[in-house]
Amino acid sequence: MTTTTRVIEHDVITTTETESEQEESARKGQRKSLFAALACGVLLAAGGYFAYDHFVASRHVETDNAYVGANTAQVTPLVGGPVRDVLVDDTQRVKRGDVLVRLDDTDAKLAYARAQAQFATARRKVEGLMATDRGLAAQIASRTADQMRAKAQLVAARSDLDKAKIDLQRREALMSSGSVSGDELTIARNALATAQANLAAARATDAQMSANRDTAIGDRDASQALIARTTVETNPEVLAARAELDQARVNLERTVIRAPVDGIVSRRQVQVGQRVQPGQTLMVVVPLQAAYVDANFKEVQLAKVRPGQTVTLVSDLYGDAVRYKGRVVGFSGGTGAAFAVVPAQNATGNWIKVVQRLPVRIALDPKQLAEHPLQVGLSMTADIDLSN
């Protein structure tokens, strides 16, 4: 009984050892298969990553540091005055030329009326100068005639003096012979004195007529200096008055403030009754139809980025359901750190290198913007295709 039992136990032990060796061999084979599968998986993953990096990732650069922007138009008055009406409010869409604000135009109307009066006065003044010039021309002609008459009288007075001298000499020659009485000699002497006086008067008249003519010529020269080579419309005084009138008209028109561009009204800061000054910001009009995206790429991503390359953009507002098509327009003139209010002090001893970001301007498709509007400041994800 004991021997049999031992044999049975020996057989059991042998069988158990045989089964353990088979299981271990199976486990080793399974382990080798798993390692082989893992190696294949790693190789496939590495090959896939290489293929993706070579054929896809290397031809794209992407950033989620991108935001919608627009060239906003500030609405500012060009003339001062109290606000009479405010016709728009925030979030309201306006067209270029729409009336936004009206100022009280009482002062502007008065200034315009005053400028009209000054313009009319200037025209009449110049017309008067031209009429005076024509009168002075006639006066010069009259003074010339007077001068010629005075010269003729001077010649006659000289002739009379010469005749009186001859008559006196003849009578003095005949006085000794008694042919001429004393009365005749006295008359001849008086005639000579009269002729001499008439000659002096004629000379004075000639000098006076010459002076009158010179005065008239001087007056005309002074008048000509004001109107020479001009008409009523081209005279400097009329032009200056017209400029003042035009300025007054423009100031009157500027009391009505209009939208400079199409867009959305934002940041309204004006109220009825408020007195505004030229240059004061009343509101902002945001032209969302001309929005763009500024994508801030790392400097290490921009080696192959060029203007004109296509860009795919996704907004956080619409998600992947809407993909915008854009185009690289250009690059900013400097990094964000370079234009910061407090720029980095890279020349100090405590320096840590930080990868800089450069804003890249991306233009959007106006049709897509019309279908899916964006607002300034919204976040975007930009993917630039480097293959084109």
C-alpha positions as CSV (number, residue, x, y, z in Angstrom):
1,M,0.0,0.0,0.0
2,T,2.7,2.4,0.8
3,T,4.7,1.7,-2.4
4,T,1.7,2.2,-4.6
5,T,0.9,5.5,-2.9
6,R,4.4,6.7,-3.5
7,V,4.2,5.8,-7.2
8,I,1.0,7.7,-7.5
9,E,2.5,10.7,-5.7
10,H,5.5,10.6,-8.0
11,D,3.2,10.5,-11.1
12,V,1.3,13.4,-9.7
13,I,4.4,15.5,-9.1
14,T,5.7,14.7,-12.6
15,T,2.4,15.7,-14.2
16,T,2.3,18.9,-12.3
17,E,5.9,19.8,-13.2
18,T,5.1,19.1,-16.9
19,E,2.1,21.4,-16.8
20,S,4.0,24.2,-15.2
21,E,6.7,24.1,-17.9
22,Q,4.0,24.3,-20.6
23,E,2.3,27.3,-18.9
24,E,5.6,29.1,-18.5
25,S,6.4,28.5,-22.2
26,A,3.0,29.8,-23.1
27,R,3.5,32.9,-21.0
28,K,6.8,33.6,-22.5
29,G,5.4,33.3,-26.0
30,Q,2.5,35.6,-25.1
31,R,5.0,38.1,-23.6
32,K,7.0,38.0,-26.7
33,S,3.9,38.6,-28.8
34,L,3.0,41.5,-26.5
35,F,6.4,43.1,-26.8
36,A,6.4,42.6,-30.6
37,A,2.9,44.2,-30.7
38,L,4.1,47.1,-28.5
39,A,7.2,47.6,-30.7
40,C,5.1,47.6,-33.8
41,G,2.7,50.1,-32.1
42,V,5.6,52.3,-31.2
43,L,7.1,52.1,-34.7
44,L,3.7,52.9,-36.2
45,A,3.2,55.8,-33.8
46,A,6.7,57.1,-34.5
47,G,6.1,56.7,-38.3
48,G,2.7,58.4,-38.0
49,Y,4.1,61.3,-36.0
50,F,7.0,61.6,-38.5
51,A,4.5,61.6,-41.4
52,Y,2.2,64.1,-39.7
53,D,5.1,66.3,-38.7
54,H,6.6,66.1,-42.2
55,F,3.5,66.3,-44.3
56,V,1.1,68.3,-42.1
57,A,2.5,70.0,-39.0
58,S,5.6,71.4,-40.8
59,R,3.3,73.1,-43.3
60,H,1.1,74.8,-40.7
61,V,1.6,77.1,-37.8
62,E,-1.2,77.7,-35.3
63,T,-1.9,79.9,-32.4
64,D,-4.9,80.6,-30.2
65,N,-3.4,84.0,-29.2
66,A,-5.4,85.9,-31.8
67,Y,-8.1,88.5,-31.4
68,V,-10.6,90.4,-33.6
69,G,-9.8,94.0,-34.3
70,A,-11.1,96.9,-36.4
71,N,-10.0,100.5,-37.3
72,T,-12.6,102.2,-35.2
73,A,-13.7,105.8,-36.0
74,Q,-13.9,108.2,-33.2
75,V,-16.8,110.7,-33.5
76,T,-15.6,114.2,-32.4
77,P,-17.1,117.6,-33.0
78,L,-15.2,120.2,-35.1
79,V,-17.0,123.1,-33.5
80,G,-18.1,123.6,-29.9
81,G,-21.5,124.2,-28.5
82,P,-24.4,122.7,-26.4
83,V,-25.9,119.4,-27.6
84,R,-29.5,119.7,-28.8
85,D,-30.2,116.1,-29.9
86,V,-28.6,112.7,-29.7
87,L,-30.1,110.4,-32.2
88,V,-28.3,107.1,-31.6
89,D,-27.3,104.8,-28.8
90,D,-24.9,102.0,-28.1
91,T,-25.2,98.8,-30.2
92,Q,-27.1,100.7,-32.9
93,R,-26.1,100.1,-36.5
94,V,-25.5,103.3,-38.6
95,K,-24.6,104.1,-42.2
96,R,-22.0,106.6,-43.3
97,G,-23.6,110.0,-43.3
98,D,-26.4,109.2,-40.8
99,V,-27.0,112.0,-38.3
100,L,-25.6,111.1,-34.9
101,V,-25.7,114.4,-32.9
102,R,-27.1,117.9,-33.5
103,L,-25.6,120.9,-31.7
104,D,-27.4,124.2,-31.0
105,D,-26.7,126.2,-34.2
106,T,-27.9,129.6,-33.0
107,D,-24.4,131.1,-32.7
108,A,-23.3,129.5,-36.0
109,K,-26.3,131.0,-37.8
110,L,-25.5,134.5,-36.4
111,A,-21.9,134.1,-37.5
112,Y,-23.0,133.0,-40.9
113,A,-25.3,136.1,-41.2
114,R,-22.5,138.4,-40.1
115,A,-20.1,136.8,-42.7
116,Q,-22.7,137.4,-45.4
117,A,-23.0,141.0,-44.5
118,Q,-19.2,141.4,-44.5
119,F,-19.0,139.8,-47.9
120,A,-21.6,142.1,-49.3
121,T,-19.8,145.1,-47.8
122,A,-16.5,144.0,-49.3
123,R,-18.1,143.7,-52.7
124,R,-19.6,147.1,-52.5
125,K,-16.3,148.6,-51.3
126,V,-14.4,147.1,-54.3
127,E,-17.2,148.2,-56.7
128,G,-16.9,151.7,-55.2
129,L,-13.1,151.7,-55.6
130,M,-13.5,150.7,-59.3
131,A,-16.1,153.5,-59.8
132,T,-13.7,155.9,-58.0
133,D,-11.0,154.8,-60.4
134,R,-13.1,155.6,-63.4
135,G,-14.0,159.1,-61.8
136,L,-10.3,159.7,-61.2
137,A,-9.5,159.0,-64.8
138,A,-12.1,161.5,-65.8
139,Q,-10.7,164.0,-63.3
140,I,-7.2,163.6,-64.7
141,A,-8.5,164.3,-68.1
142,S,-10.3,167.4,-66.8
143,R,-7.1,168.5,-64.9
144,T,-5.1,168.0,-68.1
145,A,-7.5,170.2,-70.0
146,D,-7.3,172.9,-67.3
147,Q,-3.5,172.7,-67.4
148,M,-3.5,173.1,-71.2
149,R,-5.8,176.2,-70.8
150,A,-3.5,177.6,-68.2
151,K,-0.5,177.2,-70.5
152,A,-2.4,178.9,-73.3
153,Q,-3.3,181.8,-70.9
154,L,0.4,182.0,-69.9
155,V,1.4,182.3,-73.6
156,A,-1.2,185.0,-74.1
157,A,0.0,186.8,-71.0
158,R,3.6,186.8,-72.2
159,S,2.4,188.1,-75.6
160,D,0.5,190.9,-73.8
161,L,3.6,191.7,-71.8
162,D,5.8,191.9,-74.8
163,K,3.3,194.2,-76.6
164,A,3.0,196.4,-73.5
165,K,6.8,196.7,-73.4
166,I,7.0,197.7,-77.0
167,D,4.2,200.2,-76.7
168,L,5.9,201.8,-73.7
169,Q,9.2,202.0,-75.5
170,R,7.6,203.7,-78.5
171,R,5.8,206.3,-76.4
172,E,9.0,206.9,-74.4
173,A,10.9,207.5,-77.7
174,L,8.2,210.0,-78.9
175,M,7.9,211.8,-75.6
176,S,10.9,214.0,-76.3
177,S,9.5,215.2,-79.6
178,G,6.1,216.0,-77.9
179,S,4.2,213.6,-80.2
180,V,2.9,211.7,-77.2
181,S,1.2,213.2,-74.3
182,G,1.9,212.5,-70.7
183,D,-1.5,210.7,-70.3
184,E,-0.7,208.3,-73.1
185,L,2.7,207.5,-71.5
186,T,1.0,206.9,-68.2
187,I,-1.5,204.6,-69.9
188,A,1.3,202.7,-71.6
189,R,3.1,202.3,-68.3
190,N,-0.1,201.0,-66.6
191,A,-0.7,198.6,-69.5
192,L,2.8,197.2,-68.9
193,A,2.2,196.7,-65.2
194,T,-1.1,195.0,-65.9
195,A,0.5,192.7,-68.5
196,Q,3.2,191.8,-65.9
197,A,0.6,191.0,-63.3
198,N,-1.4,189.0,-65.8
199,L,1.7,187.0,-66.6
200,A,2.3,186.3,-63.0
201,A,-1.3,185.2,-62.5
202,A,-1.1,183.0,-65.6
203,R,2.1,181.3,-64.2
204,A,0.4,180.7,-60.9
205,T,-2.7,179.2,-62.6
206,D,-0.4,177.0,-64.7
207,A,1.4,175.8,-61.6
208,Q,-1.9,175.2,-59.8
209,M,-3.4,173.2,-62.7
210,S,-0.2,171.1,-62.9
211,A,-0.4,170.4,-59.2
212,N,-4.1,169.5,-59.5
213,R,-3.3,167.1,-62.3
214,D,-0.5,165.5,-60.3
215,T,-2.8,165.1,-57.3
216,A,-5.5,163.4,-59.5
217,I,-2.8,161.1,-60.9
218,G,-1.6,160.2,-57.3
219,D,-5.2,159.5,-56.2
220,R,-5.7,157.2,-59.2
221,D,-2.4,155.4,-58.5
222,A,-3.5,154.8,-54.9
223,S,-6.8,153.5,-56.2
224,Q,-5.1,151.3,-58.8
225,A,-3.0,149.7,-56.2
226,L,-6.1,148.3,-54.5
227,I,-7.8,147.1,-57.7
228,A,-5.0,146.6,-60.2
229,R,-5.3,143.3,-62.3
230,T,-8.4,142.2,-60.4
231,T,-12.1,142.1,-60.9
232,V,-14.7,142.4,-58.2
233,E,-14.7,138.6,-57.6
234,T,-10.9,138.3,-57.6
235,N,-10.1,141.2,-55.4
236,P,-8.2,140.2,-52.2
237,E,-10.7,141.9,-49.9
238,V,-13.6,140.1,-51.6
239,L,-11.7,136.8,-51.5
240,A,-11.0,137.2,-47.8
241,A,-14.7,138.0,-47.1
242,R,-15.7,135.0,-49.2
243,A,-13.4,132.7,-47.2
244,E,-14.9,134.0,-44.0
245,L,-18.4,133.3,-45.4
246,D,-17.4,129.8,-46.5
247,Q,-15.9,129.1,-43.0
248,A,-19.1,130.3,-41.4
249,R,-21.1,128.1,-43.7
250,V,-18.9,125.1,-42.9
251,N,-19.2,125.8,-39.1
252,L,-23.0,125.9,-39.5
253,E,-23.0,122.6,-41.3
254,R,-20.7,121.1,-38.7
255,T,-23.3,121.6,-36.0
256,V,-24.8,118.4,-37.5
257,I,-22.4,115.5,-36.6
258,R,-22.7,112.5,-39.0
259,A,-21.3,109.0,-39.0
260,P,-17.9,108.8,-40.7
261,V,-18.2,105.1,-41.6
262,D,-20.7,102.2,-41.6
263,G,-20.6,100.4,-38.3
264,I,-21.9,99.9,-34.8
265,V,-22.2,102.7,-32.3
266,S,-20.1,102.0,-29.1
267,R,-18.9,103.9,-26.0
268,R,-21.5,106.7,-26.4
269,Q,-20.4,109.5,-23.9
270,V,-22.6,112.4,-24.9
271,Q,-25.9,113.6,-23.5
272,V,-28.4,116.2,-24.4
273,G,-27.6,119.6,-22.9
274,Q,-23.9,118.8,-22.5
275,R,-21.5,121.5,-23.9
276,V,-18.9,119.8,-26.1
277,Q,-15.6,121.1,-27.3
278,P,-13.8,120.5,-30.6
279,G,-11.9,117.2,-30.5
280,Q,-13.9,115.8,-27.6
281,T,-14.8,112.1,-28.1
282,L,-18.6,111.7,-28.2
283,M,-18.8,108.0,-29.3
284,V,-17.0,105.4,-31.4
285,V,-18.3,103.8,-34.6
286,V,-16.9,100.3,-35.1
287,P,-16.8,99.1,-38.8
288,L,-17.4,95.4,-38.1
289,Q,-17.7,94.7,-41.8
290,A,-14.0,95.6,-42.1
291,A,-12.8,93.6,-39.1
292,Y,-9.5,91.9,-39.1
293,V,-7.5,89.5,-36.8
294,D,-4.2,90.2,-35.1
295,A,-2.6,86.8,-34.4
296,N,0.3,86.8,-32.0
297,F,2.6,84.0,-33.2
298,K,5.8,83.0,-31.5
299,E,8.9,84.2,-33.2
300,V,10.1,80.6,-33.8
301,Q,6.9,80.0,-35.9
302,L,7.3,82.8,-38.4
303,A,10.3,81.7,-40.4
304,K,8.1,80.5,-43.3
305,V,5.2,82.9,-42.9
306,R,4.7,85.3,-45.9
307,P,2.1,87.8,-46.8
308,G,-0.6,86.4,-49.0
309,Q,-0.7,82.9,-47.4
310,T,-4.2,81.5,-46.6
311,V,-5.3,81.2,-43.0
312,T,-8.1,79.1,-41.4
313,L,-9.6,80.8,-38.4
314,V,-12.0,79.5,-35.7
315,S,-13.7,81.8,-33.2
316,D,-14.6,80.9,-29.7
317,L,-18.0,82.5,-30.4
318,Y,-19.1,80.0,-33.1
319,G,-16.7,77.2,-32.5
320,D,-15.7,74.6,-35.2
321,A,-19.1,75.0,-36.8
322,V,-17.8,78.2,-38.6
323,R,-14.4,78.3,-40.2
324,Y,-13.3,81.6,-41.5
325,K,-11.0,82.0,-44.5
326,G,-8.4,84.7,-44.2
327,R,-5.2,86.0,-45.8
328,V,-1.9,87.2,-44.2
329,V,-1.6,90.9,-44.8
330,G,1.6,91.7,-43.1
331,F,3.6,91.8,-39.9
332,S,3.7,94.4,-37.1
333,G,6.8,96.6,-36.9
334,G,7.8,95.2,-33.5
335,T,6.8,92.7,-30.9
336,G,4.3,93.3,-28.2
337,A,7.0,93.8,-25.6
338,A,8.7,96.4,-27.7
339,F,5.6,98.6,-27.8
340,A,4.6,98.0,-24.2
341,V,3.9,100.9,-21.9
342,V,6.7,99.6,-19.7
343,P,9.1,97.8,-22.0
344,A,11.3,95.0,-20.8
345,Q,14.7,96.0,-19.4
346,N,16.7,93.4,-21.2
347,A,20.0,95.2,-20.6
348,T,19.8,94.5,-16.8
349,G,21.7,91.8,-15.1
350,N,18.5,89.9,-14.1
351,W,17.7,88.8,-17.6
352,I,15.6,85.8,-18.5
353,K,15.1,85.0,-22.2
354,V,11.4,84.9,-23.1
355,V,10.1,83.8,-26.5
356,Q,8.6,86.9,-28.1
357,R,5.4,87.1,-30.0
358,L,4.9,89.2,-33.2
359,P,1.4,90.4,-34.3
360,V,0.5,89.1,-37.7
361,R,-2.4,91.0,-39.5
362,I,-5.0,88.7,-41.1
363,A,-7.7,90.0,-43.4
364,L,-11.1,88.2,-43.3
365,D,-13.6,87.5,-46.0
366,P,-16.3,90.2,-46.0
367,K,-19.0,87.8,-47.1
368,Q,-18.3,85.5,-44.2
369,L,-18.3,88.5,-41.8
370,A,-21.7,89.4,-43.1
371,E,-23.0,85.9,-42.6
372,H,-21.3,85.4,-39.2
373,P,-20.5,88.8,-37.6
374,L,-17.7,89.2,-35.2
375,Q,-17.1,91.9,-32.5
376,V,-13.8,93.6,-31.6
377,G,-11.8,91.7,-29.0
378,L,-13.2,88.2,-29.6
379,S,-10.8,85.3,-29.3
380,M,-9.8,83.4,-32.4
381,T,-7.6,80.4,-33.3
382,A,-5.5,81.0,-36.5
383,D,-3.9,78.3,-38.6
384,I,-1.6,79.5,-41.4
385,D,-1.0,77.2,-44.4
386,L,2.7,77.4,-45.2
387,S,2.5,75.3,-48.4
388,N,1.4,78.3,-50.6
